[in-house]
Amino acid sequence: MLFRGEHETSYRYSRPVFLEPHVVRLTPLDAAAQRLAVFELEVSPPPAGRCAILDASGNPATRLWFDGLHQTLTVHTRFEARTLRANPFDYLLDPAAARLPLRLSEAENKALGPYLAARGCPACGGLCTELAAAAGGLPVEFLSRLTDWLYRNVRVTARQAPGVWEPARTLGLLRGACRDVALVFLEVCRQAGLPARFVSGYQAGDANQDDRDLHAWPEAYLPGAGWRGYDPTLGLAVADAHLAVCAAHHPELCMPLAGTFRGTGATAALSHRIRLETEA
């Protein structure tokens, strides 16, 4: 699927402030299942300097730094990318993925350590035990059942407040934003011995949809298949209708724009808009 889009994020400050360095993570990944053709980044006010980097999780990012005092900050991106995976099950599993927990090599365990570190949420532990038993210990069946359970039982709501809820809160309320539901998925997977990570990006959605936002979903690591996405807010395995921008073991490392400002008593108001076109 071909994605063409624009994404604009703006901050307006109550008084002129000094902008500390910012990191922008809005470049669609050029990875196994998607190809980036065009990416442009415009920043106003023009930064004193900018540098393309790979962040701690290996995601492409841009670091910006500024001079002087400013009352607004606008980051505008344009992109064109194509997703390639129409079949989310186009793999042959390694024997290490035959049962839960996975039989990872010592090197893989070390590399995937952050993606296996569970928070110890008791509610997630109970759900993990229930679903693992129902799946007969089969990892792919477990992932499908977890996706379906969250889709059927947790109501997804838009939430403009920053941050991600702890999994216990989301399960207790049986509602949350897509990022909250993704974190529950991560915790349940990790308690089952499945490495899992948080992904932010764009979802094709309805062609007539105007009020778009960044989407969030989880990925699980399966030996032989690599990282595979699931979307519990839609109840499906991720194929070519999702365009990934950033992936990390913790949601904080997927923030699309991260930075601070200095200005006594100053406050900031955030606005954003996303325009997205897709072609099969």
C-alpha positions as CSV (number, residue, x, y, z in Angstrom):
1,M,0.0,0.0,0.0
2,L,1.2,3.5,-0.9
3,F,1.1,6.1,1.9
4,R,1.4,9.8,1.1
5,G,1.1,12.2,4.0
6,E,1.8,15.4,5.9
7,H,2.2,15.8,9.6
8,E,2.4,19.1,11.4
9,T,3.0,19.7,15.1
10,S,2.9,23.2,16.6
11,Y,3.6,24.6,20.0
12,R,2.6,28.1,21.0
13,Y,4.2,29.5,24.2
14,S,2.6,32.1,26.4
15,R,5.7,34.2,26.2
16,P,9.0,34.0,24.3
17,V,11.1,31.0,25.5
18,F,14.5,29.5,24.9
19,L,14.1,26.1,23.1
20,E,16.4,23.4,24.4
21,P,17.5,20.7,21.8
22,H,14.6,18.7,20.4
23,V,14.5,15.2,18.8
24,V,12.1,14.5,16.0
25,R,11.0,10.9,15.4
26,L,8.7,11.1,12.5
27,T,10.6,9.5,9.7
28,P,8.8,6.3,8.4
29,L,11.1,3.3,8.8
30,D,12.9,1.9,5.8
31,A,12.7,-1.7,6.9
32,A,11.9,-5.3,5.9
33,A,8.2,-4.7,5.2
34,Q,8.2,-1.1,4.1
35,R,10.2,1.3,1.9
36,L,10.6,5.0,2.3
37,A,10.6,7.0,-0.9
38,V,10.4,10.6,0.2
39,F,10.8,12.4,3.5
40,E,11.0,16.2,4.1
41,L,11.3,18.0,7.4
42,E,10.6,21.7,7.8
43,V,11.1,23.5,11.1
44,S,10.0,27.0,12.1
45,P,11.8,28.9,13.5
46,P,14.8,27.6,11.5
47,P,17.1,25.8,13.9
48,A,20.6,26.9,14.5
49,G,21.6,23.4,13.6
50,R,20.3,19.9,12.8
51,C,21.7,16.5,12.6
52,A,20.3,13.2,11.3
53,I,20.9,10.4,13.8
54,L,19.9,6.9,14.8
55,D,18.5,6.9,18.3
56,A,19.1,4.3,21.1
57,S,16.6,1.9,19.5
58,G,18.0,2.3,16.0
59,N,15.2,4.5,14.8
60,P,16.0,7.4,12.3
61,A,15.6,10.7,14.1
62,T,16.6,14.4,13.7
63,R,18.2,16.4,16.5
64,L,17.5,20.1,16.4
65,W,19.1,23.0,18.4
66,F,18.1,26.7,18.5
67,D,19.4,30.2,19.3
68,G,17.4,33.1,20.7
69,L,13.9,33.4,22.1
70,H,10.8,32.1,20.3
71,Q,7.1,32.1,20.9
72,T,6.2,29.2,18.6
73,L,7.7,26.0,17.3
74,T,6.3,24.1,14.2
75,V,7.6,20.8,12.9
76,H,6.1,19.9,9.5
77,T,6.9,16.6,7.7
78,R,6.0,15.3,4.2
79,F,6.5,11.6,3.3
80,E,5.8,8.9,0.8
81,A,6.3,5.3,1.6
82,R,5.1,1.9,0.5
83,T,4.2,-1.1,2.8
84,L,4.9,-4.5,1.3
85,R,3.5,-7.2,3.6
86,A,0.0,-8.2,2.4
87,N,0.1,-11.5,4.3
88,P,1.1,-11.0,8.0
89,F,1.8,-14.8,8.3
90,D,4.3,-15.1,5.5
91,Y,6.9,-16.9,7.6
92,L,8.3,-20.3,8.7
93,L,8.9,-20.4,12.4
94,D,12.1,-21.5,13.9
95,P,11.9,-24.5,16.3
96,A,12.7,-22.1,19.1
97,A,9.2,-20.6,18.7
98,A,7.4,-23.9,19.0
99,R,6.2,-23.3,22.6
100,L,5.9,-20.7,25.3
101,P,8.3,-19.5,26.7
102,L,10.5,-19.2,23.6
103,R,13.8,-21.1,23.6
104,L,16.1,-18.2,22.8
105,S,19.9,-18.5,22.5
106,E,22.0,-16.8,25.1
107,A,22.9,-14.0,22.6
108,E,19.3,-13.4,21.6
109,N,18.3,-13.3,25.3
110,K,20.9,-10.6,25.9
111,A,19.9,-8.6,22.8
112,L,16.2,-8.9,23.6
113,G,16.5,-8.3,27.4
114,P,14.7,-4.9,27.4
115,Y,11.8,-6.4,25.4
116,L,11.4,-9.2,27.9
117,A,11.4,-7.1,31.0
118,A,7.9,-7.3,32.5
119,R,6.5,-4.8,35.0
120,G,5.0,-7.6,37.2
121,C,1.3,-6.5,36.7
122,P,-0.8,-9.2,38.5
123,A,-3.9,-8.6,36.3
124,C,-1.7,-9.1,33.2
125,G,-0.2,-12.2,34.8
126,G,-3.7,-13.7,35.2
127,L,-4.6,-12.9,31.7
128,C,-1.4,-14.4,30.4
129,T,-1.9,-17.7,32.3
130,E,-5.5,-17.9,31.0
131,L,-4.6,-17.2,27.4
132,A,-1.5,-19.4,27.3
133,A,-3.5,-22.3,28.6
134,A,-6.3,-21.7,26.0
135,A,-3.6,-21.5,23.3
136,G,-2.0,-24.8,24.3
137,G,1.3,-22.9,24.8
138,L,1.5,-22.1,21.0
139,P,3.0,-18.6,20.5
140,V,1.1,-17.6,17.4
141,E,-2.2,-18.8,18.8
142,F,-1.4,-17.0,22.0
143,L,-0.8,-13.7,20.2
144,S,-4.1,-14.1,18.2
145,R,-6.1,-14.8,21.3
146,L,-4.5,-11.9,23.2
147,T,-5.3,-9.5,20.2
148,D,-8.9,-10.8,20.1
149,W,-9.4,-10.5,23.9
150,L,-8.2,-6.9,24.1
151,Y,-10.3,-6.0,21.0
152,R,-13.4,-7.5,22.5
153,N,-13.0,-6.4,26.1
154,V,-11.2,-3.0,26.2
155,R,-12.9,0.1,24.8
156,V,-10.5,2.3,22.9
157,T,-11.0,6.0,23.5
158,A,-9.1,9.1,22.3
159,R,-7.1,10.6,25.1
160,Q,-5.2,13.9,24.5
161,A,-3.5,13.9,27.9
162,P,0.2,13.0,27.6
163,G,1.7,9.8,28.9
164,V,0.7,6.1,28.9
165,W,-1.4,4.5,31.6
166,E,0.0,1.6,33.6
167,P,-1.4,-1.8,32.3
168,A,-3.3,-2.4,35.6
169,R,-5.2,0.9,35.2
170,T,-6.2,0.1,31.6
171,L,-7.4,-3.4,32.6
172,G,-9.1,-2.1,35.7
173,L,-11.1,0.4,33.7
174,L,-11.4,-1.8,30.5
175,R,-10.7,1.3,28.4
176,G,-7.8,3.4,27.2
177,A,-6.1,5.0,24.2
178,C,-4.4,2.8,21.6
179,R,-1.1,3.4,23.3
180,D,-2.5,2.2,26.7
181,V,-3.8,-1.0,25.1
182,A,-0.5,-1.6,23.4
183,L,1.3,-1.4,26.7
184,V,-1.1,-4.1,28.1
185,F,-0.2,-6.3,25.2
186,L,3.5,-5.8,25.8
187,E,3.2,-6.7,29.5
188,V,1.1,-9.9,28.8
189,C,3.6,-11.0,26.2
190,R,6.6,-10.4,28.3
191,Q,5.1,-12.3,31.2
192,A,4.6,-15.2,28.8
193,G,8.3,-15.1,27.7
194,L,7.6,-13.4,24.4
195,P,9.7,-10.3,23.6
196,A,7.5,-7.4,22.6
197,R,8.0,-3.7,21.7
198,F,5.9,-0.5,21.2
199,V,5.4,0.9,17.7
200,S,4.1,4.3,16.6
201,G,3.0,5.2,13.1
202,Y,0.1,5.7,10.8
203,Q,-2.8,3.4,10.0
204,A,-4.7,3.6,6.7
205,G,-8.1,3.8,8.3
206,D,-11.1,5.4,6.5
207,A,-10.3,7.3,3.3
208,N,-12.8,10.0,4.4
209,Q,-11.4,10.4,7.9
210,D,-10.3,13.9,8.7
211,D,-9.4,13.8,12.4
212,R,-6.3,11.6,12.2
213,D,-3.7,11.0,14.9
214,L,-0.6,8.9,15.3
215,H,-1.5,5.3,16.0
216,A,0.3,2.9,18.3
217,W,0.4,-0.9,18.3
218,P,2.6,-3.7,19.6
219,E,5.0,-6.1,17.9
220,A,6.1,-9.5,19.2
221,Y,9.4,-11.2,18.3
222,L,9.1,-14.7,16.9
223,P,12.3,-16.6,15.9
224,G,12.0,-17.3,12.2
225,A,9.5,-14.5,11.7
226,G,11.3,-11.6,13.4
227,W,9.2,-8.7,14.7
228,R,5.5,-9.1,13.8
229,G,2.8,-6.5,14.5
230,Y,-0.6,-7.0,16.1
231,D,-3.3,-4.3,16.5
232,P,-5.6,-5.0,19.5
233,T,-7.5,-1.8,18.9
234,L,-8.7,-3.2,15.5
235,G,-8.5,-6.9,16.4
236,L,-6.1,-8.0,13.7
237,A,-2.5,-9.0,12.7
238,V,-0.7,-6.1,11.1
239,A,-0.1,-6.2,7.4
240,D,0.2,-3.4,4.8
241,A,-2.3,-1.0,6.2
242,H,0.1,0.1,9.0
243,L,3.2,2.3,8.4
244,A,5.7,2.2,11.2
245,V,7.6,5.3,12.2
246,C,9.3,4.3,15.4
247,A,9.7,1.1,17.5
248,A,11.2,0.7,21.0
249,H,10.9,-1.3,24.2
250,H,9.4,1.7,26.0
251,P,6.8,4.2,24.7
252,E,8.9,7.2,25.9
253,L,11.5,6.2,23.2
254,C,8.8,6.6,20.5
255,M,7.8,10.2,21.3
256,P,7.4,11.9,17.9
257,L,8.8,15.2,19.3
258,A,10.8,15.4,22.5
259,G,12.4,18.4,24.0
260,T,12.0,21.1,26.6
261,F,12.1,24.9,26.9
262,R,13.2,27.6,29.4
263,G,11.1,30.5,30.3
264,T,9.9,31.5,33.8
265,G,6.2,31.0,34.1
266,A,5.8,30.1,30.4
267,T,3.2,27.6,29.3
268,A,2.8,25.7,26.0
269,A,-0.3,24.9,23.9
270,L,0.0,22.0,21.5
271,S,-1.9,21.5,18.2
272,H,-1.4,19.1,15.3
273,R,-2.9,17.9,12.1
274,I,-2.3,14.9,9.9
275,R,-3.2,14.5,6.3
276,L,-2.9,11.0,4.9
277,E,-3.7,9.4,1.5
278,T,-3.4,5.7,0.7
279,E,-3.5,3.7,-2.5
280,A,-3.7,-0.1,-2.6
